[in-house]
Amino acid sequence: MEKRILDLISENKVHEIRHELVEMNIVDIAQVFEEVDKHQLVKLFRILPKDMAAGVFSYVPIELQQHIIEYITDVETKNIVDELFFDDAIDFIEEMPANIVKKVLKNTDENMRKLINQFLNYPEDSAGSIMTIEYVDLKKEMTVRQALEHIKRTGVDKETINTCYIIDANRKLEGVVSIRRLILSDEEKLIGDILNDDMIFIQTTGDQESAAMLFKKYDLLSMPVVDNECRLVGIITVDDIVDIIDQENTEDLHKMAAMQPSEEEYLKTGVFTLARHRIVWLLVLMLSATFTVSIIKKFNDVLESVVILAAFIPMLMNTGGNAGSQSSTLIIRGLALGDISLSDTLKVIWKELRVSIIVGSILALVNFLRIYYLERVDVMVSITVCATMFFTVILAKVVGGLLPIAAKCVKLDPAIMASPMITTIVDAFTLIVYFSMAVWFLGL
């Protein structure tokens, strides 16, 4: 279908293009928009029926949204803003330069401008910044029949009607009721008799990640957002939470790879920007690796006495780094999902200690059989290497499990204590253990 649309565009068959587009999903249309030249983009956008245009607009990338707004008329801009869901409009405005924001705000009414300005003042990563005001509110004095009639009148323009929110005269949240419960209840019953007052909510200043965890924990499709006085301000819907989870996971992956997080797509990011995001941590890790150089220099006489010891250094350092990375990855993910808390520190240490003893014993045994029987290495050297392997794995796994929790304690993102950082730290410990074992077992 996408190829056919592109072919029709190249042939300038406007009527055929419109016919094909109205039959497509708005997400697929947005994908087609990404493939066309920018000078054709506005023309193609204007072909869309008015009721589809805003939906497609909300799915195209930020740079294409900016291009469209720059080249369409004020009337067309107003139509888009009026048709967009409020949270999508806020997301769009937050990313736009000042001249585009000015054009958008100029084409909105005074009440909308006040709301937009209010939402833009919420902290960037707060629940308030991702909520929408398009929800259905009810009064507990209503009957079920009155509530359903109210939903039919007002629900058309709401982002969701699956859950309705019951508020008092001061807009304080009193409970929630599902559309399913309304439909299945007697029409003469009062809303106050069927509402659920044990609702899950979050404050406007609450963290987006906390909101995502609540959605996951309670399997929510939407959640009310309240101010300090428990007045209903808006709701967060699951589609926004999916975006937040995606952003948080991407950010954690970047940090775990020792890179500065970026919200831009890889292919659309300049090489100098990518280099800037990577170089800082690479410099830190490179300079911190000088500790390993110092350790090797300190024990240089040991290496000169038994030269073969140098051959096993890469294997020991790699195994230690890998063992530590396994533990840190599991703990970082557990902290992110809320499965592990700071109070679980001793449990984590105890579990990683037991796991490391099992893993270290197996690795040491297999390694001994390999280097002693297959490579014919001296028995005391073999014991030295394998004993180092055992203690390195224990140390690496305990350190790998403990450092992310320590980072959390001092208000740092645990993701920074991932593979590169753990490997650098464990490498230094591995060398100290290795040479200490060599001195002990070989009498150097």
C-alpha positions in Angstrom: 0.0 0.0 0.0 2.8 2.4 0.9 4.6 1.8 -2.4 1.3 2.4 -4.3 0.8 5.7 -2.5 4.3 6.8 -3.4 3.8 5.8 -7.0 0.5 7.8 -7.2 2.3 10.9 -5.7 5.0 10.7 -8.4 2.2 10.6 -11.0 0.4 13.5 -9.3 -3.0 11.6 -9.2 -4.6 13.6 -6.4 -8.1 12.0 -6.4 -6.6 8.5 -6.4 -4.3 9.4 -3.5 -7.1 10.8 -1.4 -9.2 7.7 -2.1 -6.3 5.4 -1.0 -5.5 7.5 2.1 -9.0 7.5 3.6 -8.9 3.7 3.6 -5.6 3.6 5.5 -4.8 3.7 9.2 -3.6 7.1 10.4 -0.4 5.5 11.7 0.4 4.0 8.3 -0.4 7.4 6.6 2.1 9.0 9.0 4.7 6.5 7.9 4.1 7.4 4.2 4.6 11.0 5.1 8.1 10.2 6.3 9.0 8.8 2.9 7.9 11.7 0.7 9.9 14.8 -0.1 9.2 17.8 2.2 8.0 20.0 -0.7 5.3 17.4 -1.4 4.5 16.9 2.3 2.2 19.9 2.8 0.3 19.2 -0.5 -0.2 15.6 0.6 -1.3 16.8 4.1 -3.9 19.1 2.6 -5.4 16.2 0.6 -6.4 14.5 3.9 -10.0 14.9 5.2 -10.1 17.4 8.0 -11.1 14.7 10.6 -8.1 12.6 9.7 -5.5 15.4 9.4 -5.0 16.0 13.2 -4.7 12.2 13.9 -2.0 11.8 11.2 -0.3 15.0 12.5 0.1 13.6 16.0 2.0 10.5 14.7 4.5 12.2 12.3 8.0 13.1 13.7 8.6 16.5 15.3 10.6 17.9 12.4 7.7 17.1 9.9 5.2 18.6 12.3 7.3 21.8 12.3 7.5 21.8 8.5 3.7 21.4 8.1 2.9 24.2 10.6 5.4 26.5 8.9 3.7 26.2 5.5 0.0 25.9 6.3 -2.4 28.8 6.9 -3.6 30.1 10.3 -7.0 28.6 9.6 -5.5 25.2 8.9 -3.3 25.5 12.0 -6.4 26.2 14.2 -8.2 23.2 12.7 -5.3 20.9 13.7 -5.0 22.3 17.2 -8.7 22.1 17.8 -8.8 18.5 16.6 -5.7 17.3 18.5 -6.2 15.6 21.9 -5.0 18.0 24.5 -2.0 16.0 25.6 -0.8 15.5 22.0 -1.1 19.3 21.5 1.1 19.9 24.6 3.7 17.3 23.5 3.8 19.0 20.1 4.1 22.6 21.5 6.9 21.5 24.0 9.1 20.5 21.1 8.5 23.5 18.8 10.7 26.6 18.4 9.4 30.0 19.6 8.1 31.1 16.2 6.0 28.0 15.8 4.6 28.2 19.3 3.6 31.8 18.7 1.7 30.8 15.5 -0.1 28.0 17.3 -1.1 30.1 20.4 -2.2 32.9 18.1 -4.8 30.5 16.6 -6.2 29.2 19.9 -8.9 30.8 22.1 -8.0 32.5 25.5 -9.1 29.5 27.6 -7.0 27.1 25.6 -3.9 29.4 25.8 -4.3 29.5 29.6 -4.5 25.8 29.8 -1.5 25.3 27.5 0.6 27.7 29.6 -0.4 26.0 32.7 0.6 22.6 31.4 3.9 23.9 30.0 4.8 25.0 33.6 4.7 21.5 35.0 8.2 19.9 35.5 9.4 18.1 32.4 9.3 14.5 33.9 6.2 15.0 36.0 2.8 13.4 35.8 1.2 16.8 35.1 3.3 17.2 31.9 1.7 14.1 30.3 -1.9 14.2 31.5 -4.9 15.2 29.5 -8.0 17.2 30.4 -10.2 15.2 28.1 -12.0 12.9 30.5 -15.6 12.4 31.7 -16.5 13.6 35.1 -19.8 12.8 36.9 -21.5 13.8 40.2 -22.5 11.2 42.7 -26.0 12.6 42.9 -26.6 11.6 39.3 -28.6 8.5 38.4 -27.0 5.9 36.1 -29.4 7.0 33.4 -28.3 10.6 33.7 -24.7 9.6 33.7 -25.1 7.6 30.5 -26.9 10.5 28.9 -24.1 12.9 30.0 -21.5 10.5 28.5 -23.3 10.4 25.2 -23.4 14.2 25.0 -19.8 14.9 26.1 -17.9 11.7 25.4 -17.4 12.2 21.7 -14.5 14.6 22.2 -12.9 12.8 25.2 -9.8 10.7 24.9 -11.3 7.8 26.9 -14.7 7.1 28.4 -13.8 3.7 29.8 -13.4 5.1 33.2 -15.5 8.1 34.6 -14.4 10.2 37.5 -16.7 11.4 40.2 -16.0 14.8 41.7 -17.8 17.1 44.2 -18.7 20.8 43.8 -15.1 21.7 44.5 -13.7 19.2 41.9 -12.3 17.0 44.7 -12.0 13.4 43.5 -14.4 11.1 45.2 -14.2 8.0 43.2 -14.3 6.3 39.8 -16.8 4.1 37.9 -16.2 2.1 34.8 -18.4 2.3 31.8 -19.0 -1.4 32.1 -20.4 -0.9 35.6 -22.6 1.9 34.4 -24.1 -0.2 31.6 -24.8 -3.2 33.8 -26.3 -1.2 36.7 -29.9 -0.4 37.2 -30.7 3.0 35.6 -32.3 4.4 38.7 -29.3 3.7 40.9 -27.3 6.7 42.1 -23.6 7.0 41.0 -22.7 7.4 44.7 -24.0 3.9 45.3 -21.8 2.2 42.6 -18.6 4.3 42.6 -15.3 2.8 43.7 -13.6 5.1 46.2 -10.5 2.9 46.5 -8.9 4.5 43.4 -5.3 4.8 42.4 -4.1 8.4 41.7 -1.0 10.5 41.4 -0.2 14.1 42.1 0.7 16.5 39.3 4.3 16.8 40.5 4.7 13.0 40.8 7.4 11.4 38.6 6.4 9.9 35.2 8.3 6.7 36.1 6.3 6.3 39.3 3.1 6.7 37.2 4.3 4.0 34.8 5.0 1.7 37.8 1.5 2.2 39.1 0.0 1.4 35.7 2.0 -1.8 35.6 1.2 -2.8 39.2 -2.5 -2.3 39.0 -3.1 -3.0 35.2 -4.6 0.4 34.6 -5.8 1.9 31.4 -6.1 5.4 32.8 -5.3 7.1 36.1 -6.5 10.4 37.7 -4.0 13.2 38.4 -4.8 15.5 41.4 -3.3 18.6 42.9 -2.2 19.0 46.5 -5.8 19.4 47.7 -6.9 16.2 45.9 -8.8 18.2 43.2 -9.0 16.4 39.8 -6.8 18.1 37.3 -6.5 15.6 34.5 -5.9 11.9 33.7 -3.0 9.9 32.3 -3.9 7.3 29.6 -2.1 4.1 28.9 -0.9 5.2 25.4 1.1 8.0 27.1 2.5 5.5 29.6 3.7 3.2 26.8 5.7 6.2 25.4 7.2 6.9 28.8 8.2 3.3 29.4 9.8 3.3 25.9 11.7 6.5 26.7 12.8 5.3 30.1 14.1 2.0 28.7 16.0 3.8 26.0 17.5 6.2 28.5 18.6 3.3 30.7 20.1 1.4 27.8 22.1 4.4 26.8 23.4 4.9 30.3 24.2 1.2 30.7 26.4 1.5 27.6 28.2 4.6 29.1 26.5 7.1 26.8 24.6 10.3 27.5 20.9 9.7 26.7 19.5 11.2 23.6 15.8 11.5 22.5 16.7 11.8 18.8 16.6 8.8 16.4 20.1 7.4 15.6 20.0 8.0 11.9 18.8 11.5 12.4 21.5 12.4 14.9 24.7 14.2 13.7 28.0 12.5 14.1 29.4 15.3 16.3 26.3 15.0 18.6 26.8 11.2 18.9 30.5 11.7 19.6 29.7 14.3 22.3 27.3 11.9 23.9 29.9 9.1 24.1 33.2 10.8 24.7 32.7 11.9 28.3 32.2 8.5 29.7 34.9 7.0 27.5 37.4 9.5 28.9 36.3 8.7 32.4 36.6 5.0 31.9 40.0 5.4 30.0 41.5 7.4 32.8 40.1 5.1 35.5 41.8 2.2 33.7 45.1 3.7 34.7 44.6 2.0 38.0 45.1 -1.4 36.3 48.3 -0.1 34.7 49.6 1.0 38.1 48.8 -2.4 39.6 50.6 -4.3 36.8 53.6 -2.0 37.2 53.6 -2.6 41.0 53.7 -6.4 40.5 56.1 -6.3 37.5 58.7 -8.4 39.4 56.1 -11.1 39.9 55.4 -11.2 36.1 59.1 -11.3 35.3 59.6 -14.2 37.7 56.7 -16.3 36.2 56.1 -14.9 32.7 53.2 -17.3 31.9 51.1 -15.5 34.5 50.7 -12.6 32.0 48.9 -15.0 29.5 45.9 -15.5 31.9 45.3 -11.8 32.7 42.9 -11.1 29.8 40.8 -14.3 30.7 40.5 -13.4 34.3 39.7 -9.7 33.7 37.1 -10.7 31.0 35.4 -13.3 33.3 35.3 -10.9 36.2 33.8 -8.1 34.1 31.2 -10.5 32.6 30.2 -11.8 36.0 29.8 -8.4 37.4 27.8 -7.2 34.4 25.4 -10.1 34.8 24.6 -9.1 38.4 24.5 -5.4 37.8 22.1 -5.8 34.8 19.7 -7.9 36.9 19.8 -5.5 39.9 19.4 -2.4 37.7 16.4 -3.9 36.0 14.9 -5.0 39.3 15.3 -1.4 40.7 13.7 0.1 37.6 10.7 -2.2 37.9 10.3 -1.8 41.6 11.0 -5.5 42.3 14.1 -4.5 44.4 14.2 -1.7 46.9 16.9 -0.2 49.1 15.7 -2.3 52.1 16.6 -5.4 50.1 20.4 -4.7 50.1 21.3 -7.5 52.5 19.1 -10.0 50.6 20.8 -9.0 47.3 24.3 -9.4 48.8 23.4 -12.8 50.3 21.8 -14.1 47.1 24.7 -12.9 44.9 27.2 -14.4 47.3 25.6 -17.8 47.0 25.2 -17.6 43.2 28.8 -16.5 42.9 30.1 -19.4 45.0 28.3 -21.9 42.7 29.3 -20.2 39.5 32.9 -19.5 40.6 33.4 -23.1 41.7 32.3 -24.5 38.3 34.4 -22.0 36.3 37.5 -22.6 38.5 37.1 -26.4 38.2 36.6 -26.4 34.4 39.5 -23.9 34.0 41.8 -26.1 36.1 41.1 -29.1 34.0 41.8 -27.1 30.9 45.0 -25.4 31.7 46.6 -28.2 33.8 45.7 -31.3 31.7 45.4 -29.8 28.2 47.9 -26.9 28.3 50.3 -28.7 30.7 50.7 -25.6 32.9 52.6 -26.1 36.2 50.2 -27.2 39.0 50.8 -24.3 41.3 50.3 -21.8 38.5 47.1 -23.6 37.6 45.9 -23.4 41.2 46.9 -19.7 41.3 44.8 -18.9 38.2 41.8 -21.0 39.3 41.8 -19.7 42.9 41.9 -16.1 41.4 39.0 -17.1 39.1 36.9 -18.3 42.1 37.5 -15.2 44.2 37.2 -12.8 41.3 33.7 -14.2 40.4 32.6 -13.8 44.0 33.9 -10.3 44.2 32.5 -9.3 40.8 29.0 -10.6 41.4 28.7 -9.0 44.9 30.1 -5.7 43.7 27.9 -5.8 40.5 24.9 -6.4 42.7 25.8 -3.8 45.3 26.9 -0.8 43.3 23.5 -0.1 41.5 21.9 -0.1 45.0 24.6 2.3 46.3 24.0 4.6 43.3 20.3 4.6 44.2 21.1 5.5 47.8 23.0 8.6 46.8 20.2 9.7 44.3 22.1 8.6 41.2 20.7 6.6 38.3 21.6 2.9 39.0 22.0 2.5 35.2 25.4 4.3 35.3 26.7 1.3 37.3 26.3 -1.0 34.3 28.8 -3.0 32.2 31.5 -0.5 31.4 31.7 0.9 35.0 31.5 -2.5 36.7 34.2 -3.9 34.3 36.6 -1.1 35.0 36.2 -1.5 38.8 36.4 -5.3 38.7 39.5 -5.3 36.5 41.4 -3.5 39.2 40.3 -5.9 41.9 41.0 -8.9 39.7 44.6 -7.9 39.2 45.1 -7.3 42.9 43.7 -10.7 43.8 45.7 -12.4 41.0 49.1 -11.0 42.0 48.4 -11.6 45.7 47.5 -15.2 45.0 50.7 -15.5 42.9 52.8 -14.2 45.7 51.1 -16.5 48.2 51.0 -19.8 46.2 54.2 -19.4 44.2 56.3 -17.8 47.0 57.4 -14.9 44.9 
